[in-house]
Every structure is written in structure tokens, then in C-alpha cells.
Amino acid sequence: MRRFIFAGVAFALISGSASAAMVERKIGYEVGGKAFEGVLVYDDSVKTKRPAVLMEPDWWGVNPNAIAQAKQIAGKDYVIFVADIYGVGYAPKNRADKVAAVSAIRHDIKMARARGGKGLDVMLAEGNKLGIIDPNKIAGIGFCFGGGVLLDVAREGRPFNALAVFHVTLPQSADPTGPSTIKGAVLVLHGANDPITPRKAIAALEDELDAAKVQWQTVLFSGAVHSFTDVAAPEPEATTASQKYDPELAKRSYALMREFFATHL
């Protein structure tokens, strides 16, 4: 259980660039009679089995930026499934659309866990069918709203070895009365000045993980706000005081994630 604040310490950066062999495989599935479509991302020049990583993207859902992000993180080391939490046809026009979609899912814990958990099932089934994943090495990554969804799926006791959440929103469970049965170690990568998810919310998550006897680490980047890994931040309706992409922090956070996964996978 370690907690750090980083101001400018240099970390090894990931190479991250997608090769010509990087595959984007669209996979359709259903949850409760509704159609969903996620994207499996992996480098098919690699012939060995790799850890499988479930990615819950931010509130934009499965879009080109999320897929590009998955490619950068996957490299030759991981197979990543970008899960669809909203369903086919989700195309928010503005902040109000995204807030409405997030609120509907957030206030229905069974829906959130069913959709997020289905993404995990689809990833494992497809990865095993293709023979490209090591089923004993399962991780999850979540960004913003997706980080909260990932944590709630993990609270059901799903078989994650390790989880990493980046500038997570809504880190507390939508069902705080239920038990927390997270099995894997948790890495929280967060902006120390994030006004959307302030430090007290991160501290509450740490308390929950302590109570559940989960191994965790929190890294707070001083001066950083929300969405530091999001190349589209700030959004048109936001400001740099609340959202700001920081390419150096993005690289550092991905490097920390890789180090964490190397320890726990």
C-alpha cells in the first residue's frame, strides 16, 4: 500500500508506436438484447501468448482516439479489448449527451456490471479462440468514467490479476452497501489537482481497498488535472483548469502501468 506524488521525476518511456502488424478486430456481441461492438487490438507479428487487458474507455466510448490509445499501450506486449459500455449507435454530440449516458449507467449498477463484465467475457473467449492470450494473466485499464466502471466490475470478484485506472471519475461503488471483492492489485494514476475527482475521493477508494485487503498504489502527479492521457482534452465545453492533455504524463503513466503489470501478471 504505497502512495506517491511525482513532480517531475523522469521515468522510462514506452516506445508505444503502432506497427504495420497491428490488428483492429471488431467484435459484436449482445447484452440484454442490445447490440454492442468492441475492438480487439494486438500485434499479429508476435507469436507468443500475451496478457489480456480489458480496456474501459472514457465517456466518449469506443472511438478512434480510444482505439489509437489501445494500440499505443498494447504494442507487442498485450492484447487489449476496447469494451463497449454504451451499445451500438452511441454518438454523443455534446457534454449533455455524455452526462445523460453516464448517469443512466451509473445509476444502474446491474447494467454497468453486466455490460462491463460482458466485455471481459468476450475478450477472453475471442483471445483464447485466436490463441493469442495467456488466460492466467488478465489485467484491466480504465480511463475517466471507464475507470469507475472497471472498478465496479472488479468488485464482483472477476479474475483480474492487476488493474490500472487513469484520472478515474466516480471511483466509489455505485452500490456502496455491497462487499468489495476485488482480487487483483490496483494502481491509481491521478492528477493531484484534478477538480473532477478530488483527492478525498481517491483517499476513500484507498480506504476501501485497505478494508478489502487489496494491494494498491496511488501515484499523484503534481500540477496535473483531469484527462492527462486524453489527446482531445480539454473538450470544447471544458477548460485547461479542469482538463488538460499532458503527453509527458501520459507516457510516464503508461510506463508505470507496464512496471506494475510486470510485477503482478
PLY file of the C-alpha trace (Angstrom):
ply
format ascii 1.0
element vertex 265
property float x
property float y
property float z
element edge 264
property int vertex1
property int vertex2
end_header
0.00 0.00 0.00
2.04 2.90 -1.27
1.12 6.44 -2.16
3.36 8.82 -4.08
3.30 12.34 -5.51
5.52 12.97 -8.52
6.52 16.47 -9.63
9.00 15.82 -12.42
10.84 12.60 -11.89
11.96 11.03 -15.14
10.66 7.59 -15.98
11.49 5.22 -18.82
9.03 5.96 -21.60
7.32 3.37 -23.66
8.01 3.22 -27.35
4.30 2.76 -27.96
4.13 3.31 -31.69
1.79 1.00 -33.56
3.45 -1.23 -36.14
2.13 -2.19 -39.54
1.20 -5.54 -38.00
-1.24 -4.01 -35.50
-4.70 -5.52 -35.86
-8.07 -3.93 -35.06
-10.67 -6.70 -34.89
-14.25 -5.52 -34.38
-16.31 -7.94 -32.31
-20.07 -7.70 -31.99
-21.96 -9.09 -29.00
-25.20 -8.64 -27.08
-26.11 -7.71 -23.54
-29.75 -7.88 -22.53
-30.86 -7.99 -26.16
-28.93 -4.83 -27.05
-26.14 -4.81 -29.65
-22.59 -3.85 -28.67
-19.32 -3.72 -30.59
-15.85 -3.69 -29.07
-12.44 -3.77 -30.72
-9.67 -6.30 -30.07
-6.23 -4.75 -30.63
-3.00 -6.72 -30.91
0.20 -7.08 -32.93
-0.13 -10.21 -35.04
3.61 -10.35 -35.72
4.01 -11.62 -32.14
3.68 -15.40 -31.99
3.74 -15.87 -28.22
0.73 -15.58 -25.94
0.40 -12.26 -24.11
-1.54 -10.90 -21.14
-5.13 -9.97 -21.93
-6.11 -6.42 -20.96
-9.71 -5.23 -20.75
-9.92 -1.52 -21.56
-12.89 0.54 -20.39
-12.54 3.82 -22.31
-13.64 7.27 -21.19
-17.13 8.66 -21.69
-16.65 9.04 -25.44
-16.79 5.24 -25.66
-15.23 3.19 -28.45
-13.98 5.87 -30.83
-10.81 6.42 -32.92
-8.97 8.06 -30.04
-9.69 5.12 -27.73
-8.52 2.63 -30.36
-5.34 4.63 -31.01
-4.72 4.70 -27.27
-5.18 0.92 -27.08
-2.70 0.42 -29.91
-0.12 2.58 -28.20
-0.45 0.70 -24.93
-0.67 -2.78 -26.46
2.46 -2.64 -28.56
3.95 -6.12 -28.74
3.25 -6.84 -25.09
-0.53 -7.03 -24.60
-3.77 -7.98 -26.27
-6.30 -5.25 -25.49
-10.06 -5.35 -25.86
-11.67 -1.92 -26.01
-15.05 -2.65 -24.45
-18.31 -1.01 -25.45
-20.25 0.19 -22.41
-22.98 2.13 -24.28
-24.04 -0.04 -27.21
-24.04 0.35 -30.99
-25.24 3.76 -32.11
-23.80 5.79 -29.25
-22.64 9.07 -30.79
-22.73 11.92 -28.26
-23.00 15.40 -29.78
-22.10 17.35 -26.67
-21.41 17.22 -22.96
-25.11 16.96 -22.09
-25.39 13.76 -24.17
-22.41 12.21 -22.38
-23.65 13.23 -18.93
-27.05 11.64 -19.65
-25.47 8.40 -20.89
-23.06 8.17 -17.95
-25.82 8.92 -15.43
-28.07 6.18 -16.83
-25.32 3.60 -16.42
-24.04 4.92 -13.12
-27.47 4.68 -11.52
-27.98 1.08 -12.64
-25.21 -0.99 -11.07
-26.56 -4.23 -12.54
-26.44 -2.73 -16.03
-22.92 -1.36 -15.55
-21.58 -4.67 -14.27
-23.40 -6.71 -16.90
-22.02 -4.58 -19.74
-18.53 -4.25 -18.31
-18.35 -7.91 -17.35
-19.52 -8.99 -20.80
-16.57 -7.13 -22.27
-14.26 -9.25 -20.14
-16.02 -12.47 -21.22
-15.83 -11.51 -24.90
-12.14 -10.64 -24.65
-11.27 -13.96 -23.03
-13.38 -16.00 -25.44
-12.02 -14.32 -28.56
-8.44 -14.22 -27.31
-8.50 -17.91 -26.44
-10.09 -18.79 -29.77
-7.30 -16.96 -31.59
-4.67 -18.48 -29.31
-3.07 -15.11 -28.57
-3.68 -14.60 -24.84
-2.38 -16.15 -21.66
-5.60 -16.84 -19.70
-3.64 -16.77 -16.45
-2.58 -13.15 -16.99
-5.60 -10.85 -17.01
-5.49 -7.11 -16.42
-7.78 -4.14 -16.76
-7.26 -0.48 -17.60
-9.87 2.24 -17.27
-9.91 5.90 -18.18
-12.14 8.53 -16.51
-15.69 7.11 -16.38
-14.34 3.81 -17.69
-12.08 3.58 -14.65
-15.12 3.66 -12.39
-16.84 1.00 -14.49
-13.73 -1.20 -14.36
-13.55 -0.96 -10.57
-17.22 -1.90 -10.23
-16.73 -4.94 -12.47
-13.69 -5.95 -10.42
-15.72 -5.58 -7.21
-17.71 -8.61 -8.33
-14.61 -10.72 -7.85
-13.79 -11.11 -11.55
-10.40 -12.77 -12.18
-8.15 -9.74 -12.70
-4.52 -10.04 -11.64
-3.99 -6.30 -11.85
-5.93 -3.11 -12.57
-4.81 0.39 -13.52
-7.12 3.40 -13.56
-6.16 6.74 -15.10
-7.76 10.02 -13.91
-10.72 7.96 -12.69
-14.13 9.51 -12.16
-16.71 8.01 -9.81
-14.17 5.72 -8.09
-16.61 4.78 -5.34
-19.01 1.91 -5.97
-22.47 2.69 -7.25
-23.55 0.11 -4.65
-21.58 1.09 -1.53
-23.51 -1.38 0.61
-22.18 -4.34 -1.34
-18.94 -6.14 -0.49
-15.74 -5.24 -2.31
-14.23 -8.46 -3.59
-11.53 -7.08 -5.87
-8.97 -9.82 -6.42
-6.14 -8.08 -8.26
-3.69 -5.38 -7.25
-4.78 -1.82 -8.10
-2.74 1.08 -9.47
-4.31 4.55 -9.39
-2.71 7.18 -11.64
-4.18 10.58 -10.93
-3.73 14.30 -11.18
-3.06 15.90 -7.79
-5.10 18.95 -8.88
-7.95 17.04 -10.53
-11.12 19.03 -9.70
-13.45 16.35 -11.09
-12.20 13.61 -8.78
-10.55 15.38 -5.82
-8.02 13.73 -3.55
-10.60 12.95 -0.88
-12.38 10.65 -3.36
-9.10 8.87 -4.08
-8.45 8.58 -0.35
-11.88 6.98 0.09
-11.00 4.44 -2.61
-7.74 3.67 -0.82
-9.67 3.11 2.41
-11.97 0.69 0.60
-9.02 -1.22 -0.83
-7.41 -1.38 2.60
-10.60 -2.79 4.10
-10.73 -5.40 1.33
-7.03 -6.22 1.90
-6.22 -5.33 -1.71
-2.66 -4.39 -2.61
-2.66 -0.90 -4.10
-0.51 2.01 -5.17
-1.54 5.58 -5.89
0.59 7.95 -7.95
-0.41 11.62 -7.84
1.16 13.87 -10.45
1.59 17.34 -9.01
0.00 20.14 -11.02
-1.93 17.68 -13.21
-5.68 17.96 -13.69
-8.19 15.62 -15.32
-7.78 13.81 -18.67
-3.98 13.97 -18.85
-3.92 10.92 -21.18
-6.71 12.21 -23.45
-5.34 13.75 -26.65
-8.66 15.58 -27.16
-8.55 17.37 -23.79
-9.74 19.89 -22.98
-13.09 19.29 -24.62
-14.82 22.33 -26.19
-17.04 22.77 -23.12
-14.20 22.39 -20.61
-11.14 24.44 -19.65
-7.49 23.65 -19.11
-8.15 24.25 -15.39
-10.25 21.07 -15.31
-8.97 19.04 -18.27
-5.58 19.08 -19.97
-3.73 16.53 -22.06
-0.11 16.15 -20.98
1.90 13.93 -23.35
4.78 13.53 -20.91
2.50 12.47 -18.07
0.67 10.12 -20.42
3.97 8.41 -21.28
5.04 8.29 -17.64
1.72 6.84 -16.52
1.85 4.16 -19.22
5.40 3.29 -18.16
4.28 2.98 -14.53
1.39 0.79 -15.63
3.77 -1.50 -17.50
6.06 -1.77 -14.49
3.07 -2.55 -12.25
1.74 -5.18 -14.64
5.17 -6.78 -14.96
5.12 -7.29 -11.19
1.59 -8.64 -10.91
0.99 -10.58 -14.15
0 1
1 2
2 3
3 4
4 5
5 6
6 7
7 8
8 9
9 10
10 11
11 12
12 13
13 14
14 15
15 16
16 17
17 18
18 19
19 20
20 21
21 22
22 23
23 24
24 25
25 26
26 27
27 28
28 29
29 30
30 31
31 32
32 33
33 34
34 35
35 36
36 37
37 38
38 39
39 40
40 41
41 42
42 43
43 44
44 45
45 46
46 47
47 48
48 49
49 50
50 51
51 52
52 53
53 54
54 55
55 56
56 57
57 58
58 59
59 60
60 61
61 62
62 63
63 64
64 65
65 66
66 67
67 68
68 69
69 70
70 71
71 72
72 73
73 74
74 75
75 76
76 77
77 78
78 79
79 80
80 81
81 82
82 83
83 84
84 85
85 86
86 87
87 88
88 89
89 90
90 91
91 92
92 93
93 94
94 95
95 96
96 97
97 98
98 99
99 100
100 101
101 102
102 103
103 104
104 105
105 106
106 107
107 108
108 109
109 110
110 111
111 112
112 113
113 114
114 115
115 116
116 117
117 118
118 119
119 120
120 121
121 122
122 123
123 124
124 125
125 126
126 127
127 128
128 129
129 130
130 131
131 132
132 133
133 134
134 135
135 136
136 137
137 138
138 139
139 140
140 141
141 142
142 143
143 144
144 145
145 146
146 147
147 148
148 149
149 150
150 151
151 152
152 153
153 154
154 155
155 156
156 157
157 158
158 159
159 160
160 161
161 162
162 163
163 164
164 165
165 166
166 167
167 168
168 169
169 170
170 171
171 172
172 173
173 174
174 175
175 176
176 177
177 178
178 179
179 180
180 181
181 182
182 183
183 184
184 185
185 186
186 187
187 188
188 189
189 190
190 191
191 192
192 193
193 194
194 195
195 196
196 197
197 198
198 199
199 200
200 201
201 202
202 203
203 204
204 205
205 206
206 207
207 208
208 209
209 210
210 211
211 212
212 213
213 214
214 215
215 216
216 217
217 218
218 219
219 220
220 221
221 222
222 223
223 224
224 225
225 226
226 227
227 228
228 229
229 230
230 231
231 232
232 233
233 234
234 235
235 236
236 237
237 238
238 239
239 240
240 241
241 242
242 243
243 244
244 245
245 246
246 247
247 248
248 249
249 250
250 251
251 252
252 253
253 254
254 255
255 256
256 257
257 258
258 259
259 260
260 261
261 262
262 263
263 264
